[in-house]
Amino acid sequence: MDRSQERNREVEATVADIRAIEKREGVTRESLEKIKARLARLAARTDLFTLDDFPPPAPGGKRNSCLYRLSEDADHRFALYANAANGSYGTPAHNHTTWAVIVGIEGDELNRFYDRSAEGGVREKGQHMVRQGSGVAFLPEDLHSIHIDGRTLNFHMYGLALEQLHQREYYKPKENAWAVFPAHADIREARAAQV
């Protein structure tokens, strides 16, 4: 079996286990911790997931990161991506409107966590550095931001595919206002060919 076949087999097994966790336990902080642990097992396969396999955009381009779709069910559920960044990348505080889990493969990704403030903005309540084998998990309305300085490769797993998330909100601090995220424009297809 070559590397791509083994990678596809490992992705399929991981997503099958994650489907089973959600079916058995629903979407809770506890079930998301189990999903995170299962993704960490996949992230340990650094022989199958490298920045050579999933390169970030070239330096100097319009984007500093991109997503590779590794798996997505026909109904757009259980979408797994590899997120590759070349540094100098960040997001504003935002929610997902579905559950989400991020686990590190290579490099460091700082995640900051927030609550909505009484003034209509956000108040930071903690942070976690996602790196190889560690991760973070979010319920649909949880708020976080991402901050990346160097090259990274991480898994991003969502209960519903990013193109289906039409009401994700992000905070605009200069205006002290919330807006809806536009659809993600750079998702690269990396699923195994359907036979």
SULURBEL-V367566 format. One record per residue. SS is DSSP state (2 for helix, 1 for strand, 0 for the rest). PHI is phi in whole degrees, -180 to 180 (* if undefined). Layout:
# SULURBEL-V367566
{{SS;PHI} {SS;PHI}}
This chain:
# SULURBEL-V367566
{{0;*} {0;-82} {2;-60} {2;-67} {2;-65} {2;-66} {2;-60} {2;-63} {2;-64} {2;-66} {2;-63} {2;-60} {2;-65} {2;-64} {2;-65} {2;-61} {2;-65} {2;-68} {2;-56} {2;-65} {2;-61} {2;-65} {2;-63} {2;-76} {2;-117} {0;76} {0;-108} {0;-136} {2;-59} {2;-68} {2;-69} {2;-67} {2;-64} {2;-69} {2;-63} {2;-61} {2;-63} {2;-69} {2;-66} {2;-63} {2;-62} {2;-67} {2;-64} {0;-68} {0;-83} {0;-66} {0;-73} {0;-104} {0;-131} {0;-131} {0;-68} {0;-71} {0;-72} {0;-131} {0;-71} {0;-73} {0;-59} {0;-64} {0;-57} {0;89} {0;-83} {0;-70} {0;-117} {0;-106} {1;-149} {1;-152} {1;-111} {1;-111} {1;-78} {1;-95} {1;-162} {0;-163} {0;-69} {0;-60} {0;-91} {0;73} {1;-86} {1;50} {1;-92} {1;-114} {1;-125} {1;-102} {1;-101} {1;-113} {1;-133} {1;-104} {0;101} {0;52} {1;-131} {1;-158} {0;-126} {0;-76} {0;-59} {1;-155} {0;-108} {0;-120} {0;65} {0;-148} {0;-71} {1;-148} {1;-137} {1;-120} {1;-133} {1;-80} {1;-112} {1;-152} {0;87} {0;-119} {1;-130} {1;-78} {1;-111} {1;-106} {1;-112} {1;-137} {1;-113} {1;-72} {0;-92} {0;-63} {0;-85} {0;95} {0;-103} {1;-132} {1;-130} {1;-66} {1;-124} {1;163} {1;-156} {1;-149} {1;-89} {1;-83} {0;-145} {1;-47} {0;85} {0;-110} {1;-163} {1;-138} {1;-137} {1;-135} {0;-77} {0;-53} {0;-99} {0;-61} {1;-114} {1;-153} {1;-136} {1;-116} {1;-140} {1;-127} {0;-107} {0;-124} {1;-68} {1;-139} {1;-141} {1;-137} {1;-89} {1;-122} {1;-117} {1;-126} {1;-66} {1;-143} {0;-60} {2;-56} {2;-67} {2;-95} {0;-97} {0;-92} {0;-123} {0;-64} {1;-103} {1;-135} {1;-96} {1;-108} {0;-63} {0;-64} {0;-97} {0;48} {1;-142} {1;-106} {1;-138} {1;-96} {0;-62} {0;-71} {0;-60} {0;-67} {0;-102} {0;-133} {1;-105} {1;-102} {1;-75} {0;-134} {0;-73} {0;-65} {0;-62} {0;-78} {0;-99}}
